[in-house]
Amino acid sequence: MAAPPVVLAIAGSDPSGGAGIQADLKTFASLGIYGAAAITCLTVQNTQGVRSFTPLAPEVVQEQIRAVLDDLPVSHVKIGMVGSTAIASAIAETLADFPGEVIYDPVLRAGAGQSLLDGDARTALGRLLDRATVLTPNLPELSALSDSSRATATEIDAAVAQLFQRHPHLDAVVVTGGHRDEAAGEIVDLLCQRAADGGLTMVEHRHPRLASRNLHGTGCTFASAFAACHALTGSYEQAFTKACAFVATLIAQSAAINIGHGTGPLHHHLARGN
């Protein structure tokens, strides 16, 4: 039997199992990927929110990453919560010569609004953004990484173009649509890629907004699904379409299962065989 692709997740640990490294590994397993993990932070959280987080020493994060890259045939790296400016710099330095894809989900805040990064986000993450090949921000994260509120399609185009200009290594930006026009019955996710003429190409994925209290870890799951699907297909457009469908299916299948007293998790095992 052929060995599956290997994806390394670099992120914080969620003891309640819904987000972070736990969501990453569940996603990889559901999609037939071998997942490795380097932990950046220990969080104290549950479905009701993040109570606190403790970044690990940057050199410990580096050593985890190097141990994996020295041994396993990693083709893709997915980055989530980094937790500190020092860890962001350490990750960027460690991946400086990594030849594969780097998918970065810029986790700046928890779902309840708590900041998950010390210091100024744009300054702290500049080196990491320079190393990424793909970004998967939601609308507030896109705003934080650019210059102003990005509410309309034209403004999103301008914000993404700005990111491409600032970070020449970047090939694609996926703007997830869950935080955009939250009263609408439809979610529009966008895949933006560099065009040959220097402009942008845009692909939309539209799907119904599903009513569910179980949305904890959706951002982590989407970025990990994108990394996994790109590892399997080699195509940004196929990875985008498959990741969107995967998360939408999980939300629908998980809606009736209640675990915890807050925003419940997705149930990744329900995706097996789909």
ZIURQUI-V161964 format. One line per field, one symbol per residue. ss: DSSP state (H for helix, E for strand, - for the rest). phi: phi as a letter, one per 40 degrees, with the letter a starting at -180 (. if undefined). burial: b if it has 16 or more other ideal C-beta (glycine too) atoms within 10 Angstrom, else e. A space follows every 10 residues. Layout:
ss->???
phi->???
burial->???
This chain:
ss->-----EEEEE EEE------H HHHHHHHHHH ---EEEEEEE EEEEEE--EE EEEEE--HHH HHHHHHHHHH H--EEEEEE- --E-HHHHHH HHHH------ EEEE----E- ----E-E--- HHHHHHHHHH H--EE--EHH HHHHH----- --HHHHHHHH HHHHHH---- -EEEEE---- -----EEEEE EEEE-----E EEEEEEEE-- -----E-HHH HHHHHHHHHH HHH--HHHHH HHHHHHHHHH HHHH------ ----E--HHH H---
phi->.cccdbbccb acbbccgcbg dccdcccdcc bgbcbbabcc abbbaaccic caabcccdcc cdcccccccc bbccbbbbbb cbgacccdcc cdcccdbccc cbcbcccbac dchccbacgc cccccdcccc cccbbbcccc cccccbbacb bcccccdccc dcccccbccc babbccbccb fccccbbbcb bbbccccgcb bbbbbbaccc cacbbcgccc cccccccccc ccbgbccccc cccdcccccc ccccccbbbg bbccccbccc ccgc
burial->eeebbbbbbb bbbbebbbbb bbbbbbbbbb bebbbbbbbb bbbebbbeeb eebebbebee bbebbeebbe eeebbbbbbb bbbbbbbbbb bbebbeebeb bbbbbbbbbb beeeebbbee beebbbbbbe bbbbbbbbbe bbbbbbeeeb eeeebbbebb bebbeebeeb bbbbbbbbbb eeeeeebbbb bbbbeeeeeb eeeebebebe ebebbbbbbb bbbbbbbbbb bbeeebeebb bbbbebbbeb bebbbeeeeb ebbbbbbbee beee
